[in-house]
Amino acid sequence: MKHVPLNRRRLIAGVGSAALVAALPRPLIAAPARSLLLRAATGSAALRPGQPETSVARLTAQGPEAALRFRRGEQLTLRFENALSEPTILGWRGLAEPGLEPLLARRAVAAAGNDAFAATLRHAGTAMVDLRLLGDGGAEPLPARAVIVEETEPVAVDRDEVLLIEDWRLAPDGRALAPGRDAKDAATVYTVNGAATPEIKVRAGQRLRIRFINGCQRAVAAVKIEDHDCQVMAIDGQPAEPFPARGGQLVLAPGTRVDGFVDALRPPGSSSAILLHDGTTARPIARLVYSGEPPVRAGALPPAAPLPGNGLPAQLDLKAAQRVDLALDVSQPIWQRPVDFKQDAAPAFRTKRGRTVVLALSHRAAGPMVFHLHGHHVRLLDRLDDGWKPYWLDTLVVGPGQTQRVAFAADTAGPWLLEAMATEWSAPRMVATYLVD
């Protein structure tokens, strides 16, 4: 297979470069309430073949189903128990529910403590929950879990698979290290759905919906399935007008989620590596393995229709927008370490519900910076500020010396977090706030 040449600069530049359009809104259909128990506890993981297991934190689910899979419109009643030795908090990416917002609506849960709350899942899409806001420099790395909110309308695929990719730094003695500390002598390993190089079983002729999730602590990653095309259907939980991934490759910032349709058109009995490129080298992280059964259908399926929309606006009023300059300089007073977070700190900006906001995200320090907006999705604006790229994001990378302008409709009231962190393992995760009245 011919690989697409990739280096660190090209990897960073590829984040958010896909072309998307928002789908039309659909009515929200009420669904029954669901109860879920999440528990954070210390466990172990085999991160390298032939090596002893190492201590890591786990986020386990208990209830009618172990998977964090729901339906749009469901009312979720959740109880969270912290069996770790340190305070922790759930951080949700892709669920814009004010009652879930960490550090603002939800306080840190002490060791042996618990929390309970409820939320309505308004948007379908691929989301993520983790324990990482307070995890820098901790005793062990903290996990992420995929959260799937399914559409109420049927989606024409044979299989729905999740690929949650996580990175780990292992000290020479085999211990897994938490981010926010020096790890220059550590080895880097990757897992998919908690396992090292798992096999994903398929049958020839199937159409797969693969939810690629970059659950890495800091790393930007490019992912490609050998000898397969990938049709991008959604990014960061919001539907797209389907388009082919360039060279079959997806570039994902930490926390980015991409839903791709992949047609399994290789012969029965064959296999293909799933490769991850971190800007330095490509490595296999999983395999797509075909059964020996005959194909499920004689020919390829027709092009997929767009996924049902979540009701994001088709237009943004840039002329009347509130404009905010936001420097991603984490040494400035508006940025706080999550462990030192003060709720009464002044917000980075304040706006009225229903107004369009344009953020000019400037970054002058060396190395790329990952920016994540809680509560809303943004359009990436053109350089001349006379239009926007036809896709929605909640996470993007801003390169050194760059200013990126993004716009969003402030349609969900409440205080929300902003997150910024460099892509180096030792870099701290920082937060600020903004307020929608």
N, C-alpha and C positions, 0 to 999 in steps of 0.2 A: 504494500500500500504506500502511496506517496503521501508523506506528511506535510501539512502546511507549516512553513518555517515560522517560528515564534520565538520572540525574546521577551524580556521583562517589559520593555517599553510597549511593544505591540500588544502584549497581554493586557496591560493596564488600559491602553487606548481602546481595546475591543469591548470594554464593559459598557453596556447600554447603547451599543451602536446598531441594534436591531431596529427594523421598521415595524411599527405597530399602529393600529388605530383602535379606538375604544368602540366596543360593540354597543348596540342599542340597549336601553334599559328594559328589564323584564319585571313583571310584578313579583313581589315577595310573597311566597306561599307559606302560610303558617305550618310549623312542624311541631311535634310533641316535644316536651321537655326531656332533657337527658341529664343524668347525674354522673359525675366522674370523680374519682379519687386519684390524685397525683401525689407521689411520695418521692422525696429526694433522700438518697441514702448512699453510703459508701459501698462499692462493689469491686469487682475485678474484671480485667479484660485481657485476652490473649492478643496482643497487638503485633507480635512478630512470631512467625512459625518457628517452632522449636525452642522458643524462649519462655521463661516462666511468666505467669500472669502478673500484671501490675495493678496497683490500687487506683481506681478511678471512681468518680461519683456517677450515680445512675439516677435517672428520672423515670420511675416506673408508673404504670397506669393500672388501676384496678377498677372493675365494674363489669357491665354486661359484655364489653369488648375491650381487649387490651389496646388495640390501635386507636390513635387519636384521629378518628375519622367520623365526621358529622355530616349533616345536610344543611343547606342554606335555609335560614329561617328558624332553625332549632334554637330553643332556649336552653342554655347550658348552666347547670348548677354544679359548681366545682369546689372541692375541698382539697387543700394542699397541706401536706405534712412535711416538716423538715426534720429528718433524722440525721442530718450532717452535724458536725461539731462546731460549725460556724453559721452565722446568719446568712440567709440567702433570699432570693426573690425571683419570681417567674417573670421573664421578659418575653413578650409576644411580638412577633413580626408578621404583619399582614392582617391582623385582626384589629380594626380601628374601632374599638369599643372603649369609651372613656372609663368604664368601671374596671378595666383590666390594666390600666396604665401603671407601670411600675414606678415606685418612688413618689408618685403623685396620688393616684387613687388607692394604690396598695403599698403598704409599708413593708420593710424587710421583715422576714419571719425568723425569729430567734431559733437557736438550736433547741430541738424538742418542742418547738411551737407549731402552730397551724394557722390557717387562714381559710375563709370560705366566702364565696361571692357568686354572682350570677351574671350572665351576659346573653344577648341575642346575637346570633351569627348572621349578620346582614349580607355579607358578601361570600359568594362561592370562590374557591381558589385554593392555591397551595400556600400554606403559612408555616410558621416554625415557632417553637417555644424553647427557651433555654434558661439556664441559671447563671448566666455569665456576667451580669451587670456588676456584681460584687465579688467576682472571682479572681481579679488580677492579683498575682502573687500569693494565691492561696495554697493550701496543703496539697491539692490535687486538681487536675483539670475538670471542668464542669461540662455536662453533656448538653446536647440539643435533641429535640424530638420533632419529627414532621407532624404537622397538623393539616388535615385535609378536610375542607368544607366542600362537599359535593354539590353539583348543580341539581336543581329539582327537575330539570329537563333531561331526557336521555342523551348520552354522548356516544357516538358510534365508534366504539373501540372494542377489541376483544379482551384486552387486559389493561389494568391500571396499576402501574408499578411505581414505587418510590425509590430514588437513589439519593440517600442522605450521605453526603461526603463530609468526613471530618478529618482534621489533621492532628497529629500528636507529636510532641517532642519528648524523646526518651533519653534520659541521662545515661552515662556509661554504665551505671549499675542497674539499668533497666527501669528505673522509676519514671513515671509519666509526670511531666512538669506543667504547672499552670502557666498561662501567659502573663505578661507584665513583669517578667524577670528575664535575666540573661540566659540564653540557651544556646550559646555559640558552639559548645562542644556536644550538643545533643543531636541524636539522629532523628530524622523526620520520617514518619510513617503515615499512611492514609488508610482509613477504613470506609466501607460502604455499608450502611445499615448496621454498623457496629461490628462488622466482620472484615477480616483481611482477605482481599481478592475473592469475594463470593461469586458463585455461578448463578445466573438468572436464566431459568429454563423457559424456552419458547418453542413454538411450533411454527414451521414454515407457513407463510401466508397470513399470519396474524398481524393485526395492527395494534401496536402498543402505545398507550399513553404513559410516557415516562416523565415523572416529576423530578427533575434534577434540582437538588438543593445544595448550595454551598454552605455547609454547616461548619466550615473551618473557622478557627479562632481569629486568624488575621490574613490568611493567604487568599489572593486572587488566583483563580484556576481556570484553565481551558479544558473542556471535556469533549471527547469525540469517541463514537463507536465505529471501529474499523469496518469499512465496506458497507456502511449504512448511511442513508440520508436521514436528516432530522427536520421535520416541519415544525417551526415554532408556533405555538398556539396561545401562550400566555407568558407574561413576565411579571414577577413579584405579585402574583395572584390575580392580575387583571388581564382579561382576554385580549387577544390580538387578531388582526386580520392575518390569516396563516401566511407564512413566508418561509423559505428554506434557510436553514442556518448556513452561513458561508463556509464552504468546504466541509459541511457536516459538523462544524465545531461551535461550541457554546462557550462564551467567556463570562464567568460568574464572579462577582465581588462577594466577599464574605456576607452571608445572609441573603444573597440573591436566589430567587427561585425561578426556574424556567420549565414550563410544561411543553414537551415536544412529542409529536406523533412520529413513531418510527415503524415503518413497514418491514416485517421480517421476511425478506425475499431471498435469503441465502438457502442453499440446498439442505434437506434434512441431514442430520448428523454432523453438520459443520459448527464452527464456533467463531466468535469475533471478540477481540479484546476491547474493553472500555478503557481508554487512555486518559490520563490527566497530565497536563503540561503546566508546570508552575512558573514558567518563564525561564527556566534553566534546562530542564530535561523533561521528556515524556516517560511516563511509567504506567504499566497496567494496574488498575485498581479493582477491576471486576471483569467477568466474561459473560457474554451472551451465548448460551449453549442451546443448539437446536436439537430437539428430539429426533428419533429416527422415523417418526410417523409421517404419513403422506401429508402434503400441504392441506390446510383447512379450506382453501378455495383455489380455483383454477388459475385466476389471474390477479393482478394488482387491483386494489380498491381505487375508486375515483378520489380526486382531491377532497380533503376534509372541509366541511363547513365551519365557520367560526364558532367558537364557544359562546354560550349565552352570556350577555353582558351583565354588569353589576350596577349600571346606572350612572357612571361617571359622566361629566358634562362633555358634550361634543365640541363646545367652544369655550374659550376663556377670554375675558375682557381685559386685554393687556393695556389698552389706553387708559382705563380708569383704575389700573391695578395699584395697590400699595407696594412700594419698592423698598426693599431692605437689603443693605449691605451686611453680609455675614462673613467675617473672616474666620477661617478654620485654623486660627492660631490658638492652640489650646492653653497657651500661657496667659491669655487674657482672662479677666475676672469672671466673665459670664460662664466660662467653662469650669466645671467641677468634677473631681473624681467622685464616682457614685458612692463610695463608702463615706465621703464627707458631705453628701448632698444636703443642702438646706432648702427647704420648701419655700421659705420667704425671700429667697434671692430674686432679684429683678429678672423678668423674662428678657430674652434676647430681642423679642419684638412682640407686639400685641396687635390683633386685628379683629374686625367685626365678622360675624358669621355671614356667609354668602359673598364675601368680597374675594376678588382675585389677588393673590400675593405673588410678587416676583422676588425671588431670592438671588442675589449675586454672591455666589460662594467663591471666595478668593483663598488661594493657598500659595504661600510664598516660601515655605520651608522646603528642605530637601526631602525627596521621597514622596510617593503618593499618599493621599489621605482618603479614607472611606467615610462617607457621610450618609447617615440614615435619618430620615424624617419619620417620626411617629405620627399616626393619626390620619395621614393623607398621602395620596400619590401625586407625583409631579410630572409635568411635561418638561423636557429638556429643550430650551429655547435655541433658535438659530443665532449665529454670531451677531447678526445685525439687529437682533431683537424684534424682527418683523414677522415672526411665525415660530412654530415649534415642531420638533420631531414628532412623528405620529406614533408615540408610544408613551406608556405610563411606567414610572419607577417609584420605588420607595427607598432605594439604595443606589448610590453611584460613587465612582472614584473620581477625585479631582487630582490631576497631576501637579507636580511642582511648578510654580510660576504661572499657573492657570487660574482663570476665573470662569466658572460655569454658571449660567443663569437658568433657573428653573422656575416654573409657575404652577400654582395649584389653586383650586377653589376651596376656600376655608368653609366647608359645609358641616363640619362636626365640631360643636362647641366643647370647650374644656381646656385645661392645661395639658400640654403634650411635651414629650421629650424630643430633643435633638441629640444625636450621637455623632462623635467624630473619633477616629483612631487611625494611626498610621498602620501600614501593613507589616511592620516589623514585629516579631514575636514579643520583644521586650517593651513595646510601646504601650502606654496606658490607654484604656478606654475612658473617654471623657463625655460629659453630658451637659446640656444647657436646656432651657425650657422656652416655649412660646405659648401664647394664650389666645384662644379664640373665644370672644365674648358672645 
